[in-house]
Amino acid sequence: MSLVLPSSGRRVSCEQCPLRGLPVFRDFSPGELAFVSSFKAGEMTAEAGTTILSEGAHSAHLFTLLSGWAFRFKMLDDGRRQILNYILPGDLVGLQGSVIGEMEHSVEALSPLVLCVFQRDQLDELFRNHPGLGFDVTWLAAREERMLDDHLLSLGRRTALERAAYLLAFLHERAVSVGLNGGRVTIPLTQQHVADTLGLSIVHTNKTLRKLSNKGLIHWQGRSCEVLDAVELARIAGWEGPGESMRPLI
């Protein structure tokens, strides 16, 4: 896996950000928009498999995913990987390193992506002069904690079939909310990604996904999964959905 560094190139202005028009994101006040525009230092592109941030690293930057998919993960010394969560457009990346000073997990691109790059040293100004944006950052951190609570519940108490159904329903709902559906949602992940998320062997994962496919709920396409019936997936998992109508965007 290669590591990429932010560039100073800027192709999408905050004023013309395609995410701002989506109904899931709250709008900025004029002052907030002006600050976020000055906060943005550039953009970074990466191909699938690229390491965006590494566990133990110190970064001078904070990111928002503009387009594409990524995931957070931790590694054990023997090479086993646990995927912690998935990152979709509008999500903050690197907040942990910006606040604590050192990343406790790594971030990898799941698909080709574009990230907006922000200077970490301006984070103090955000909290000091823009309390609304400061609340937004806190809200996003609390939202991440809530998602991790749901993931932990799934790993600890759901069956393999329920875990897989939950994961795919969860990713489907998140993709739809940020306009990644275009009809049916196709999630760009392999069975190994699913196994590393659910804590299952690749053989058990394959059998479990085949059961969902045989029920007509998903269509597995090698390196991606098309969700055909998200409602039934959520029912199997006993998951009631994300429970949010509007969220912040930094």
N, C-alpha and C positions, 0 to 999 in steps of 0.2 A: 504494500500500500504506500502511495506517495503522499507527501505532505505539501500543501500549497500555502502560499503566503498571500495576504490581501494585496490588491493592486489599487492604485489611485484613480483608475478609470471610473467614470460615472456616466452611465447611459440612461438611467431612469431617475428623474427628479422626484423628490417626495411629493411635490405638488401634483405630479402626473402618475403617482404610484397606482398600478392596476388593482392592488388589494384594497385601496381606500373606498372604492365603489361597491364593494361587497357588503350586503346587509348585515353580515355577522360582526363587522368591526364598527366600533363607535367612531365618530368623526372627531378630528382635532379642532380646538379653538384656533383662531388665526395666530395667536402667540405661540401655542404649542407646535403648530405646523412649521413656523419660522425656526423654532429652536431645533426640532428634529431634523429639518433640512440642513442646518448648520452643524448638527451633531454627526450627520452622515459624512464619512470620509471617502467613500468609494464603494465599489462592488467587487465581489470575488466570484469566479466561476470554478466549478470543479466537476470532474467526471465521476461516474459511479465507482465506488471502491476507494475514493480518495479520503485520507484522514484529514478532517477539518481541524480538530483539536485533539491533543493526546493527554491521557491521564498523567498527572504530575507536572504538566506544563504550566507556565505562566504566560498569559497573553495580554497584549496591550489593547486588544480589541474585543468588542461585543458585536454580535451579529443578529440580524433578523433574516429568516429564510424568505426570499422573494418568490422563488419558484423551485419546484422539485421536491424530493423526499430525502430524509436523512434519518439516522438513528443514533441513540446514545447507548454505550455499552461499557462493561467492565470485563477484564480478563483475569483468570487465575494463572498462577505460575506455570501450570502444566498445559496452558493453551486453551482451556475451556473458556467459552465466552457466554456471558449473560447479557442479552439485549434488554435494556431498562425501559425504553420508550422510543416512540417515533416522532420525528420532527416534520411538520408540514408548513406550508406558507403562512407567514404571520407569526410563527413561533420565535421566541428569543433563543439564541444559542450562545453559550459561554457566560451566562450570568453568574454561575457558581464561581468560575475563575475570577470574574470581575469583582465579586464581593469578598470571597474568602482568600483569593490570591493564588490558588492552585487548583487545577482541575482534578476532581475526584473520579472522573469518568472520561471516556473518549467519545468522539463524534465522527461518524463516517457517512459519506454520501451514499445513499441507496440508489439514486438516479442522477443523471446530469442535473446540476442545480446552480442557482444564482443566490448569493447572499449579499445583503446590504451590510456594510462595515461601519461600525461606530467606534469612536475613540473612548477607551475605558476611562481616561482621565477627566472626561466631561460628565461622568456619571454623578459626581458630587453636585455639579451645577444643576443637573436635572432635578435632584431631590430638593435642593435649596430654593430654586427659583420657579419650579413648575410642580407644585404639589399634586396636581391632577395626574401628571405623568408619573410622579413618584408612586402614587397609589396604583397606577396601572402596572408598574413593574412588580409591586408587591402582589397585586391580584394575579398576575401571570405566574409568579412563584407559588402562590397558594393553589392555583389551578393545577400546576404540575404535581404538587403534593397529593391532591385529590386523585389525579389519574394514577399515580403510583400506588395509592391505597387500593384502588380497584384492581390494579395488576397483581398486587400482593394477595388480595383475596382470591383472585383467579388461580394463582400458583399454589396457594395453600389449601383451597377447599373445592375447587371445581374439578370435575373429571376431565380426562384428556379431550373428549368431544366437546364438553362445555368450554374448556379453555380455548380451543381453536375457534369455536363459534364466537366467543366473546371477542377474541383478538380481531377477527375479520369484520365483525359488526362494528367494533370500536373504530377501526381504521376507515371503514366505509363511511361512517357518520362524520368523521373528521374531514375526510376528503370532500364529501358533499358540501360541507359548511363553507369550504374555501373555494368552491367552484371547480373542483377537479373531477366532476362526474362526466359531463358530456354524454349523458345517457346512462350507461352502466359504469360503475367504478372498477378500474383495473389497478390493482395494487402491485407495485414493482418489487416483489420480494421472492426469494427462493424458499424451498422447503427447509433449507438449513437455517435461514433467518427465523422461520416459524419455530423450528426446534430450539434454537438458542433463546427465543423469547419465552417459550412455554416450559422449558426445562425438561424436554422429552428427547428420547433418542430419535435419530433420523428415521429409523424403521417404524417406530411408533407414530411419529408425525405423519409419515406417508400413509399408513393405514387409517389414521384419524381423518386426514384430509380426503382420502378416498371415500369414506363414509359420507362426508358432507357433499362431495361431488355426486355420489350415487343418489342422494336425496334431492338433487337438482338445485342446491343452494349456492354452489360455486362452480366455476370452470377453471381448472388449473391449466396454465399455459407454459409450463417449463420454468421460466424466470419471472412469472407474474401470475396473479390470481384475479379473475373476474368475479365479482360478487353479483349473484343473480337474485338472491332473496335475503336482504339484510334484516327484514322484520322477523323472519323465521330463525335466522342466526341468533338474533337478540333474545328471542323466546327460548331457544334451547339453552342459552347461557344464563337465563334469568337476569338479564341486564336491562335496565330501564332507560338507558341512554345517557348522554352527557349532562343534561339538565341545565343548559345555558342557552340564552337567546342572543346576547350581544357581548362582545369581548373587546379588550383594548388592542391597539396596534402601535408598536413603537417603530 
